[in-house]
Amino acid sequence: MKYVKPQKLKVLMILFFGTGSIGIIVGLSQPSQVSLFITFMGVINICLGGFIGWIFLTQEPHLRDKRKK
């Protein structure tokens, strides 16, 4: 997988967790058929935030080759 800058991964992780938590809260506050779908989409966003966090934690640091200077 291509190297992604850590700051970009942190921003993506925060956005996925934030929208997921808001989706779950809004979905559970109103009882209807549409709210179940909103809650489900919030859970998917939480899972995507976890996946981005896993990439952030397991990614090897990007080291420049000193011979190319």
Biopython code that builds the backbone (N, CA, C, O; Angstrom):
import numpy as np
from Bio.PDB.StructureBuilder import StructureBuilder

atoms = [
    (1, "MET", "N", (0.835, -1.171, 0.000)),
    (1, "MET", "CA", (0.000, 0.000, 0.000)),
    (1, "MET", "C", (0.883, 1.239, 0.000)),
    (1, "MET", "O", (1.952, 1.246, 0.611)),
    (2, "LYS", "N", (0.446, 2.262, -0.670)),
    (2, "LYS", "CA", (1.212, 3.496, -0.770)),
    (2, "LYS", "C", (1.247, 4.215, 0.583)),
    (2, "LYS", "O", (0.293, 4.146, 1.357)),
    (3, "TYR", "N", (2.348, 4.898, 0.852)),
    (3, "TYR", "CA", (2.509, 5.636, 2.102)),
    (3, "TYR", "C", (1.577, 6.845, 2.099)),
    (3, "TYR", "O", (1.494, 7.573, 1.110)),
    (4, "VAL", "N", (0.884, 7.050, 3.204)),
    (4, "VAL", "CA", (-0.005, 8.199, 3.373)),
    (4, "VAL", "C", (0.502, 8.990, 4.561)),
    (4, "VAL", "O", (0.871, 8.410, 5.583)),
    (5, "LYS", "N", (0.525, 10.309, 4.439)),
    (5, "LYS", "CA", (1.021, 11.149, 5.523)),
    (5, "LYS", "C", (0.182, 10.954, 6.785)),
    (5, "LYS", "O", (-1.041, 10.842, 6.711)),
    (6, "PRO", "N", (0.847, 10.913, 7.950)),
    (6, "PRO", "CA", (0.119, 10.667, 9.199)),
    (6, "PRO", "C", (-0.932, 11.725, 9.512)),
    (6, "PRO", "O", (-1.978, 11.400, 10.075)),
    (7, "GLN", "N", (-0.680, 12.973, 9.163)),
    (7, "GLN", "CA", (-1.656, 14.020, 9.470)),
    (7, "GLN", "C", (-2.941, 13.816, 8.667)),
    (7, "GLN", "O", (-4.036, 14.058, 9.175)),
    (8, "LYS", "N", (-2.811, 13.378, 7.433)),
    (8, "LYS", "CA", (-3.988, 13.107, 6.614)),
    (8, "LYS", "C", (-4.792, 11.948, 7.197)),
    (8, "LYS", "O", (-6.023, 11.979, 7.194)),
    (9, "LEU", "N", (-4.096, 10.924, 7.699)),
    (9, "LEU", "CA", (-4.789, 9.798, 8.319)),
    (9, "LEU", "C", (-5.499, 10.212, 9.603)),
    (9, "LEU", "O", (-6.603, 9.742, 9.876)),
    (10, "LYS", "N", (-4.876, 11.091, 10.397)),
    (10, "LYS", "CA", (-5.511, 11.569, 11.618)),
    (10, "LYS", "C", (-6.788, 12.335, 11.312)),
    (10, "LYS", "O", (-7.798, 12.158, 11.994)),
    (11, "VAL", "N", (-6.752, 13.189, 10.288)),
    (11, "VAL", "CA", (-7.933, 13.965, 9.913)),
    (11, "VAL", "C", (-9.048, 13.042, 9.438)),
    (11, "VAL", "O", (-10.202, 13.215, 9.828)),
    (12, "LEU", "N", (-8.716, 12.067, 8.603)),
    (12, "LEU", "CA", (-9.725, 11.115, 8.129)),
    (12, "LEU", "C", (-10.319, 10.317, 9.287)),
    (12, "LEU", "O", (-11.526, 10.079, 9.325)),
    (13, "MET", "N", (-9.481, 9.907, 10.221)),
    (13, "MET", "CA", (-9.945, 9.133, 11.356)),
    (13, "MET", "C", (-10.928, 9.947, 12.204)),
    (13, "MET", "O", (-11.971, 9.436, 12.611)),
    (14, "ILE", "N", (-10.593, 11.201, 12.465)),
    (14, "ILE", "CA", (-11.467, 12.075, 13.256)),
    (14, "ILE", "C", (-12.790, 12.307, 12.532)),
    (14, "ILE", "O", (-13.851, 12.284, 13.156)),
    (15, "LEU", "N", (-12.733, 12.530, 11.220)),
    (15, "LEU", "CA", (-13.957, 12.763, 10.462)),
    (15, "LEU", "C", (-14.867, 11.537, 10.468)),
    (15, "LEU", "O", (-16.076, 11.674, 10.652)),
    (16, "PHE", "N", (-14.313, 10.350, 10.272)),
    (16, "PHE", "CA", (-15.135, 9.141, 10.273)),
    (16, "PHE", "C", (-15.742, 8.883, 11.649)),
    (16, "PHE", "O", (-16.926, 8.561, 11.749)),
    (17, "PHE", "N", (-14.947, 9.018, 12.708)),
    (17, "PHE", "CA", (-15.487, 8.801, 14.047)),
    (17, "PHE", "C", (-16.537, 9.854, 14.403)),
    (17, "PHE", "O", (-17.550, 9.533, 15.024)),
    (18, "GLY", "N", (-16.301, 11.101, 14.013)),
    (18, "GLY", "CA", (-17.260, 12.171, 14.311)),
    (18, "GLY", "C", (-18.588, 11.988, 13.605)),
    (18, "GLY", "O", (-19.643, 12.058, 14.235)),
    (19, "THR", "N", (-18.545, 11.753, 12.296)),
    (19, "THR", "CA", (-19.794, 11.567, 11.559)),
    (19, "THR", "C", (-20.495, 10.275, 11.963)),
    (19, "THR", "O", (-21.725, 10.214, 11.963)),
    (20, "GLY", "N", (-19.736, 9.254, 12.304)),
    (20, "GLY", "CA", (-20.345, 8.009, 12.769)),
    (20, "GLY", "C", (-21.072, 8.180, 14.088)),
    (20, "GLY", "O", (-22.185, 7.681, 14.256)),
    (21, "SER", "N", (-20.453, 8.878, 15.020)),
    (21, "SER", "CA", (-21.100, 9.076, 16.315)),
    (21, "SER", "C", (-22.334, 9.972, 16.188)),
    (21, "SER", "O", (-23.346, 9.723, 16.842)),
    (22, "ILE", "N", (-22.260, 11.001, 15.361)),
    (22, "ILE", "CA", (-23.430, 11.861, 15.145)),
    (22, "ILE", "C", (-24.542, 11.072, 14.463)),
    (22, "ILE", "O", (-25.712, 11.232, 14.810)),
    (23, "GLY", "N", (-24.195, 10.226, 13.501)),
    (23, "GLY", "CA", (-25.198, 9.405, 12.836)),
    (23, "GLY", "C", (-25.883, 8.434, 13.780)),
    (23, "GLY", "O", (-27.093, 8.229, 13.689)),
    (24, "ILE", "N", (-25.128, 7.839, 14.679)),
    (24, "ILE", "CA", (-25.717, 6.904, 15.644)),
    (24, "ILE", "C", (-26.625, 7.652, 16.613)),
    (24, "ILE", "O", (-27.719, 7.182, 16.925)),
    (25, "ILE", "N", (-26.184, 8.802, 17.088)),
    (25, "ILE", "CA", (-26.996, 9.585, 18.032)),
    (25, "ILE", "C", (-28.296, 10.047, 17.380)),
    (25, "ILE", "O", (-29.367, 9.910, 17.970)),
    (26, "VAL", "N", (-28.211, 10.592, 16.173)),
    (26, "VAL", "CA", (-29.411, 11.066, 15.475)),
    (26, "VAL", "C", (-30.316, 9.896, 15.118)),
    (26, "VAL", "O", (-31.537, 9.999, 15.234)),
    (27, "GLY", "N", (-29.735, 8.798, 14.690)),
    (27, "GLY", "CA", (-30.535, 7.646, 14.303)),
    (27, "GLY", "C", (-31.278, 7.015, 15.463)),
    (27, "GLY", "O", (-32.397, 6.533, 15.287)),
    (28, "LEU", "N", (-30.682, 7.009, 16.643)),
    (28, "LEU", "CA", (-31.342, 6.406, 17.795)),
    (28, "LEU", "C", (-32.309, 7.342, 18.504)),
    (28, "LEU", "O", (-33.122, 6.892, 19.311)),
    (29, "SER", "N", (-32.233, 8.636, 18.216)),
    (29, "SER", "CA", (-33.108, 9.587, 18.904)),
    (29, "SER", "C", (-34.502, 9.650, 18.294)),
    (29, "SER", "O", (-35.432, 10.084, 18.974)),
    (30, "GLN", "N", (-34.691, 9.237, 17.042)),
    (30, "GLN", "CA", (-35.995, 9.315, 16.381)),
    (30, "GLN", "C", (-36.430, 7.923, 15.942)),
    (30, "GLN", "O", (-35.783, 7.319, 15.086)),
    (31, "PRO", "N", (-37.509, 7.405, 16.507)),
    (31, "PRO", "CA", (-37.954, 6.063, 16.103)),
    (31, "PRO", "C", (-38.709, 6.079, 14.767)),
    (31, "PRO", "O", (-39.849, 6.540, 14.701)),
    (32, "SER", "N", (-38.085, 5.586, 13.733)),
    (32, "SER", "CA", (-38.737, 5.423, 12.426)),
    (32, "SER", "C", (-37.895, 4.463, 11.585)),
    (32, "SER", "O", (-36.829, 4.018, 12.012)),
    (33, "GLN", "N", (-38.381, 4.154, 10.403)),
    (33, "GLN", "CA", (-37.663, 3.232, 9.520)),
    (33, "GLN", "C", (-36.388, 3.877, 8.980)),
    (33, "GLN", "O", (-35.382, 3.191, 8.800)),
    (34, "VAL", "N", (-36.413, 5.172, 8.721)),
    (34, "VAL", "CA", (-35.247, 5.869, 8.175)),
    (34, "VAL", "C", (-34.139, 5.972, 9.226)),
    (34, "VAL", "O", (-32.957, 5.941, 8.886)),
    (35, "SER", "N", (-34.516, 6.095, 10.490)),
    (35, "SER", "CA", (-33.501, 6.236, 11.537)),
    (35, "SER", "C", (-32.665, 4.968, 11.682)),
    (35, "SER", "O", (-31.492, 5.043, 12.048)),
    (36, "LEU", "N", (-33.249, 3.808, 11.401)),
    (36, "LEU", "CA", (-32.475, 2.570, 11.430)),
    (36, "LEU", "C", (-31.372, 2.600, 10.371)),
    (36, "LEU", "O", (-30.250, 2.160, 10.623)),
    (37, "PHE", "N", (-31.697, 3.119, 9.193)),
    (37, "PHE", "CA", (-30.710, 3.244, 8.125)),
    (37, "PHE", "C", (-29.611, 4.245, 8.507)),
    (37, "PHE", "O", (-28.435, 4.003, 8.235)),
    (38, "ILE", "N", (-29.983, 5.351, 9.128)),
    (38, "ILE", "CA", (-28.995, 6.356, 9.551)),
    (38, "ILE", "C", (-28.068, 5.759, 10.608)),
    (38, "ILE", "O", (-26.861, 6.000, 10.578)),
    (39, "THR", "N", (-28.620, 4.983, 11.540)),
    (39, "THR", "CA", (-27.807, 4.321, 12.557)),
    (39, "THR", "C", (-26.842, 3.327, 11.920)),
    (39, "THR", "O", (-25.676, 3.251, 12.307)),
    (40, "PHE", "N", (-27.326, 2.573, 10.949)),
    (40, "PHE", "CA", (-26.478, 1.610, 10.246)),
    (40, "PHE", "C", (-25.328, 2.310, 9.522)),
    (40, "PHE", "O", (-24.196, 1.826, 9.550)),
    (41, "MET", "N", (-25.603, 3.435, 8.882)),
    (41, "MET", "CA", (-24.545, 4.193, 8.201)),
    (41, "MET", "C", (-23.545, 4.770, 9.211)),
    (41, "MET", "O", (-22.357, 4.876, 8.910)),
    (42, "GLY", "N", (-24.017, 5.141, 10.402)),
    (42, "GLY", "CA", (-23.113, 5.599, 11.458)),
    (42, "GLY", "C", (-22.174, 4.501, 11.915)),
    (42, "GLY", "O", (-20.997, 4.754, 12.172)),
    (43, "VAL", "N", (-22.686, 3.279, 12.018)),
    (43, "VAL", "CA", (-21.845, 2.145, 12.411)),
    (43, "VAL", "C", (-20.796, 1.868, 11.334)),
    (43, "VAL", "O", (-19.653, 1.542, 11.651)),
    (44, "ILE", "N", (-21.179, 1.996, 10.074)),
    (44, "ILE", "CA", (-20.212, 1.811, 8.981)),
    (44, "ILE", "C", (-19.114, 2.871, 9.063)),
    (44, "ILE", "O", (-17.942, 2.564, 8.841)),
    (45, "ASN", "N", (-19.481, 4.114, 9.381)),
    (45, "ASN", "CA", (-18.468, 5.171, 9.513)),
    (45, "ASN", "C", (-17.531, 4.893, 10.683)),
    (45, "ASN", "O", (-16.333, 5.153, 10.580)),
    (46, "ILE", "N", (-18.049, 4.372, 11.790)),
    (46, "ILE", "CA", (-17.186, 4.010, 12.920)),
    (46, "ILE", "C", (-16.205, 2.914, 12.502)),
    (46, "ILE", "O", (-15.032, 2.955, 12.875)),
    (47, "CYS", "N", (-16.679, 1.942, 11.735)),
    (47, "CYS", "CA", (-15.796, 0.864, 11.255)),
    (47, "CYS", "C", (-14.717, 1.405, 10.321)),
    (47, "CYS", "O", (-13.564, 0.980, 10.394)),
    (48, "LEU", "N", (-15.083, 2.338, 9.448)),
    (48, "LEU", "CA", (-14.084, 2.946, 8.564)),
    (48, "LEU", "C", (-13.056, 3.750, 9.359)),
    (48, "LEU", "O", (-11.873, 3.750, 9.019)),
    (49, "GLY", "N", (-13.496, 4.431, 10.407)),
    (49, "GLY", "CA", (-12.557, 5.143, 11.276)),
    (49, "GLY", "C", (-11.593, 4.192, 11.954)),
    (49, "GLY", "O", (-10.413, 4.509, 12.106)),
    (50, "GLY", "N", (-12.078, 3.028, 12.363)),
    (50, "GLY", "CA", (-11.195, 2.021, 12.950)),
    (50, "GLY", "C", (-10.192, 1.488, 11.951)),
    (50, "GLY", "O", (-9.031, 1.261, 12.291)),
    (51, "PHE", "N", (-10.634, 1.287, 10.713)),
    (51, "PHE", "CA", (-9.725, 0.813, 9.666)),
    (51, "PHE", "C", (-8.629, 1.842, 9.375)),
    (51, "PHE", "O", (-7.460, 1.484, 9.232)),
    (52, "ILE", "N", (-9.008, 3.110, 9.290)),
    (52, "ILE", "CA", (-8.014, 4.175, 9.063)),
    (52, "ILE", "C", (-7.056, 4.259, 10.255)),
    (52, "ILE", "O", (-5.859, 4.480, 10.070)),
    (53, "GLY", "N", (-7.570, 4.086, 11.465)),
    (53, "GLY", "CA", (-6.716, 4.072, 12.647)),
    (53, "GLY", "C", (-5.737, 2.912, 12.629)),
    (53, "GLY", "O", (-4.585, 3.064, 13.033)),
    (54, "TRP", "N", (-6.188, 1.746, 12.160)),
    (54, "TRP", "CA", (-5.303, 0.588, 12.046)),
    (54, "TRP", "C", (-4.189, 0.868, 11.034)),
    (54, "TRP", "O", (-3.033, 0.516, 11.268)),
    (55, "ILE", "N", (-4.537, 1.498, 9.917)),
    (55, "ILE", "CA", (-3.512, 1.867, 8.924)),
    (55, "ILE", "C", (-2.526, 2.851, 9.544)),
    (55, "ILE", "O", (-1.317, 2.741, 9.337)),
    (56, "PHE", "N", (-3.047, 3.818, 10.308)),
    (56, "PHE", "CA", (-2.203, 4.829, 10.946)),
    (56, "PHE", "C", (-1.222, 4.183, 11.924)),
    (56, "PHE", "O", (-0.058, 4.577, 11.980)),
    (57, "LEU", "N", (-1.679, 3.202, 12.687)),
    (57, "LEU", "CA", (-0.825, 2.598, 13.703)),
    (57, "LEU", "C", (0.154, 1.574, 13.139)),
    (57, "LEU", "O", (1.219, 1.368, 13.722)),
    (58, "THR", "N", (-0.171, 0.930, 12.030)),
    (58, "THR", "CA", (0.696, -0.123, 11.503)),
    (58, "THR", "C", (1.559, 0.321, 10.327)),
    (58, "THR", "O", (2.373, -0.460, 9.834)),
    (59, "GLN", "N", (1.399, 1.547, 9.877)),
    (59, "GLN", "CA", (2.174, 2.032, 8.731)),
    (59, "GLN", "C", (3.629, 2.257, 9.139)),
    (59, "GLN", "O", (3.904, 2.854, 10.180)),
    (60, "GLU", "N", (4.539, 1.785, 8.328)),
    (60, "GLU", "CA", (5.958, 1.978, 8.608)),
    (60, "GLU", "C", (6.355, 3.408, 8.273)),
    (60, "GLU", "O", (5.826, 3.981, 7.321)),
    (61, "PRO", "N", (7.280, 4.000, 9.038)),
    (61, "PRO", "CA", (7.681, 5.376, 8.765)),
    (61, "PRO", "C", (8.340, 5.523, 7.403)),
    (61, "PRO", "O", (9.023, 4.620, 6.920)),
    (62, "HIS", "N", (8.122, 6.671, 6.803)),
    (62, "HIS", "CA", (8.672, 6.955, 5.481)),
    (62, "HIS", "C", (10.074, 7.521, 5.656)),
    (62, "HIS", "O", (10.237, 8.636, 6.152)),
    (63, "LEU", "N", (11.075, 6.769, 5.257)),
    (63, "LEU", "CA", (12.463, 7.209, 5.364)),
    (63, "LEU", "C", (13.005, 7.501, 3.983)),
    (63, "LEU", "O", (12.892, 6.680, 3.072)),
    (64, "ARG", "N", (13.591, 8.665, 3.832)),
    (64, "ARG", "CA", (14.180, 9.018, 2.545)),
    (64, "ARG", "C", (15.526, 8.323, 2.391)),
    (64, "ARG", "O", (16.255, 8.131, 3.364)),
    (65, "ASP", "N", (15.835, 7.959, 1.189)),
    (65, "ASP", "CA", (17.100, 7.301, 0.897)),
    (65, "ASP", "C", (18.207, 8.360, 0.860)),
    (65, "ASP", "O", (18.153, 9.276, 0.039)),
    (66, "LYS", "N", (19.186, 8.248, 1.720)),
    (66, "LYS", "CA", (20.247, 9.251, 1.802)),
    (66, "LYS", "C", (21.167, 9.209, 0.592)),
    (66, "LYS", "O", (21.852, 10.190, 0.301)),
    (67, "ARG", "N", (21.189, 8.103, -0.105)),
    (67, "ARG", "CA", (22.073, 7.995, -1.282)),
    (67, "ARG", "C", (21.585, 8.828, -2.447)),
    (67, "ARG", "O", (22.372, 9.163, -3.332)),
    (68, "LYS", "N", (20.312, 9.168, -2.470)),
    (68, "LYS", "CA", (19.764, 9.921, -3.605)),
    (68, "LYS", "C", (20.022, 11.413, -3.508)),
    (68, "LYS", "O", (19.754, 12.138, -4.466)),
    (69, "LYS", "N", (20.530, 11.893, -2.393)),
    (69, "LYS", "CA", (20.793, 13.333, -2.226)),
    (69, "LYS", "C", (22.000, 13.764, -3.005)),
    (69, "LYS", "O", (22.365, 14.939, -2.979)),
]
sb = StructureBuilder()
sb.init_structure("model")
sb.init_model(0)
sb.init_chain("A")
sb.init_seg("    ")
for serial, (resi, resn, name, xyz) in enumerate(atoms, 1):
    if name == "N":
        sb.init_residue(resn, " ", resi, " ")
    sb.init_atom(name, np.array(xyz, "f"), 0.0, 1.0, " ", f" {name:<3s}", serial, name[0])
structure = sb.get_structure()
